[in-house]
């Protein structure tokens, strides 16, 4: 007869796997949405420019309410995905949460300190060191490992991958 604690651990593991899977799916959908929004903005800008060029008075048409304004394109978009790292890629392509992880590990590397666990990161970030927070950090760290930004020299211990430099991204 299985123990209650054993059964609870099984359900917890299944729930965690489901959350991780849904997080991955949400990241994928958000990345697709960002691409679609960018394409839509580019078409709207193209239409506005053509309207301006073709207008008899040299000005724009009054039908530009649905097009994004000039300030809209300059607004920072949330970073919705973690691209695969390549030489010269800037940290600015990542969301603030991911940049924070990289900066912390870069500081440790600069000071000659070793890798960090997610529990240590949570404590350093001033978070409650509870399973939900630690698992959220672990999910982000694992995603950074999978995309080449971080290395995991020992299970659960993270450091910058060789070649990943400071926030500018230059190696």
Buried (B, 14 or more C-beta within 10 A) or exposed (E): EEEEEEEEEEEEEEEBEEBBEEBEEEBEEBBEEBEEEEEEBEEBBEBBEEBEEEEEEEEBEEEBEEBBEEEEEEEEEEBBBBEEBEEEBEBEBBEEEBBBBBEBBBEBBEEEEEBBBBBBBBBEBEBEBEEEBBBBBBBBBBBBBEBBBBBBEEEEBBBBBEEBBBEEBEE
